[in-house]
């Protein structure tokens, strides 16, 4: 299992770079960031500095969207970073949430998402593509490689992820929901003739090492509010009596207004509707042994990467314990099974 750290690009940017370097030092393979250009600093600029000051970490957004960035510009950015620093970029993409909603926009259609995945991937892999009635290719790009991982929750979005994604991103660590979604994505991949095992699976959720459960839950409750934005869209489209697991739909009944100015922040008052049970199910909290136990369960259902959000007050200590205890323990269990 690979491990990623999910950062917000809050100023000062040097702090984001510092945390990325710390993640690499502790054995993490990926650094992901939020991508909302009004709420936080521009991530792609910061990626260049991260890549310059690290040697192996992969960087990318969790997640970008097709609505706020021209697809060809996005692809050009990846291809340029790859030429500068080697092929060390990855693209997480979804229909759009905070980036589009803060400018009074709406998430893109699945058709648009599907098309954007194709255009970005082809161009960023130094290949030609048909776009707006023209055949396009970067004449300066040679040997660039980029995987595009699709973030999804609803049935049709999961189907799309299986059909076109190099990977699938699930932003929550609920075991029951994860198993259902991974199965759905694999079935979609198989139905279009793809090898289901070729699709990588990433679970992303807050990770907090500690023993004060009340404090940890309050620090990570924002995540249930963030996920609730997507779940509310699913309930609006499919209702509460759909194939979507009840664990995912029931808790949003108490959701009211949501202020994106507090998006992804500990202490978000618009996440007070999220019960402790949901925080525990969606996140990884507690001492190292509890994290290892849940990570083992996630790996058993097919998760290839766990990406831990660090939007709380215990960033460095959590990274340290993962580097010294959790990641080595997960590697040792793989060796023991062999």
N, C-alpha and C positions, 0 to 999 in steps of 0.2 A: 504493500500500500504506500502510495505517495502522500506527502503532507504539504498543504499550502497554508499560508497566512493571508487573511483578508484584511486590508487596511483601508482607512479613509484618508484622502489626500487633504487633510486639514493643514493650514499653515502652523508652524513653518514647514516648508517642504523638506528641509534638512532632517526633520523628525521622521518623516515617512521613509526617507532614504536610510536613516539610522536603523529603524525597525526592520527594514528589508534586509540590511546587512546582518542584523542580529538573527533573523530567521534563517538565513543561509548558514551562518555559523553554527546554528543549532540543528542543522540537518534537514531543514525544509527544502523541498524541491521547487515550489512555486510561491510567488507573491502575486496576489490578486488585489485589485482596488475597486471601490465604487466608481461609477462613471456618471456623474450628474454635474454638468459644467457650471450651473449656477450655484449649487449647494457647496461644492468643494473645488479645490484647485484642479487644473487640467492634468489628467493622469498621464497622458502620452508624453508630455514634456518631462515629467518626473521619472517615467520609465527609462528615459535616456540616461539620466543620472544614476538610477539604480543599476542599470546594466553596466555602466562605466565603472562602478565601484564594487561590483561583485564578479564572480567568475563562472557560476553555473546556474544560478537561479533563473527560472522562467517567469516572465511577467505578462500580465494581461488583465482586462477588465472583468469584473463580476458584478454586473454585466453591462455591455454596451447595447445599443439598439439601432434599428435602421432609420429612425425618424429624425434624430437630431444631428446626424453626421452624414455627409455624402459618402456613399459606399466606396467610391473610387478613392476618395481622400483617406478613408479608413484603411483600405488595402495598401495604399502608398505608404502610409505611416508604418505599417508592419514590415513591408518589404524594405523600407529604409533602415529601420531598427535592426533588421536581420542582417543587412549588408554591413552595418556599422559594428555589430557586436556578435555576429554569428546567429544561428537560428535559435533564438531564446525567447520567442514570443508565442503567445497563445491567445485566442479570441473567444471569450464568453459572450454570448449574445442572446437577447430575448426581445419580446415585443415592446418593451419600454415601460418604466414605472415612474420613478421620481424625476428623471431627466425630462420626460415629456409632460408630466402632470404639472410641474411648477411653471411651465409656460402655457398653461391652460390647453395643453394638447391631450391626446388620447393614445393609448397603445396602438401600434400598427396592426394591420391584419396579418393573419398567418400567411397569406399569399405573399405579402411584402416581405415578411421575415424569411420565407423560403427562398425568394429570389435574391435577397441580400446575402444570405449565407453562400449561395453559389457564386455571386459576383466577387465578394470579398475573398473567398477561398481561392478561386481561380487566379485572380490577379496577384494575390499575395504569395502564391506558389509559382510565380513567374510564368504563368500560362495565359493564353488569350481567352477572351470571353465576349459573348454578345451582350451589349448593354445599350439601351435606348436606340436600337436600330443600327448600331455600329459595332465593329469588331475591335476590341481594345486589348492592349497589352503594354506593360511597362518596358520600353526598349532598353532600359538601363538595369533591369533586374535579372539576375542569373542565380539559380540555385536557392532561392528563398523558399522556405517551407513554413506553413501555418496550418494548424488544426483549428477548426471552429466547433466549439461546444455550445449546444443549445440549452438554455434554461427554460423550463416548462413546468406547469402544474396541471392544467386541464387535459381531458382526453384527446382532443384534436391537436393540441400543442405537443403532447407526448408522442402522438403518432408522427408528427413532423420531425421531432428529434430523432426518432428511430429511423426514419426514411432518409434524412440528409445529414444529421450531425455526426461529426467525428467523435463527439462525446456528448453526454447529457449531464446537466447541472441541476441538482435538486437542492434548493435552499431550505433545508430542515433535516434533522437527524432522527425523525420518528421512524422506528423500525418497520412498523406495519405499513405506513404510507410509502416508505422507500421500497419495500419489497413489491408492493402493487405497481408502483411507477416503473421500477426496473423491468418487471415482467411485461408491462404494457409497451415499453420502448423496445424491448427485445422482440416481441411479437411483431411490432410494426416493421422492424428491420428485416426480419425473416420474410414477411409478406411481400417485400419488394425485392427479394433475392439477395439481400445483404447478409453477411455473416454477423449474427447478433453479438458474438464475442469480440468483434472488431470495434464495437461502440464502447468507449470508456465511460465509466460512471463516477461522478464526483458528488459527494454529499458535502454541503457547506452549511455550517451552523456555528454559533458562538461556542468557544472553548474557554473555560474559566477554571483554573486550578485553585482550590481553596477548601475550607471546611465550614464557613459561615453560610448556611444554605439560604437564609433570608436575604442576606446581602447579595449573594451571587445571583439569586433569582431576580432581585430588583435591578441589578446591573444589566441583566440580559433580557428583561421582559420586553424591551423595545423590539426584539426580533419577532416575537409573536404578533406584534402590531404591524411590522413590515410585511410578514407573510400574509397577514390578514387582508392586506390590500388586494393581493392576487386571489385569495380565497373568496373574497367578496365578489370579484368579477365572475368567478366560477359559479357561485351560488346564483348570481343574477342571471346567468345564461342557462344553467342546467337545473336549478332548483336544489332543494335539500335532499330530494329522493332520487339521486343519481348513482352511477357506479363509483363516484368519488368517495373514498372512505369517510365515514362519519367523524373520525378523529380529526379530519381536516376541515370539515364544514361546520360542525356544531358550535365551536367556540366563538365564531364570529357573530353570533346572534346578538351579543351585547355591544358590538362595534358601532361607534357613532362617527363624529367628524374626525378627520385626521389632518394634522398640520405637518406638511412636508418640511417645514423649517426645523422640525425636530426629528426628521427621518434618520434612522440608524444611530440614535444617540441614547446613551444610558440616561434614565430618568425621564424619558418621553412620557408625558402625562396622557397622551392619546393611546397609550398601550395599557392603561390600567384595567381594561376589560379582560386582559389575558390572564387566565388563572395559573396558579403555580404548577398544576399538573401539565399544562401545555408547555410551560417553560422547561420543565424537566424532560418532557418527551422530545421537544424540538432541539434541545441544546445538549452540550456535554459539560457537566458541572461536577464539582467534587474533587476528591483526591485522585492521584494518578491511577490508582487501581480501578476506579469507576470509569475513567476515560478508556483505559485499556479494555475493560470488559465490553463496553459499548462499541468500541472500534472493532473488536473481534467479531461481534455480532453483525456489524455493517459489512465487514469484509466477507463474512460467510454468505451474505445474500448478493454479493457481486460488486461491492463498491471498490473502485480502484484508487480513489483519492479522497482524503478528508481535508477540507479547507476550513480552517478555524477563523471565525470573526474575532477581532480583538478590540471591539468598541466597548471597552470597560476600563476599570481602574487598576488592572493587574496584568498589564501586557507583558512586561519583561519577565516577571516570575512565571507566567504561564508558558512563555517561549522557553525559558530555562528548563522547567520540569519536563516539557515535551522533549527537548533535546537530550537531557540527561537520563530520562526514565521511560517516557512513553514510546518514543520512536525506536529506541534500542529494544525495548520489550517486544514491540510488534515485529521487528526484524528477527529477533531470536526465536519467536514462535514459528515463523516461516521456516527457519533453519531446522528447528526441532522436528517439524512435520516431515521434512525431507529425509 
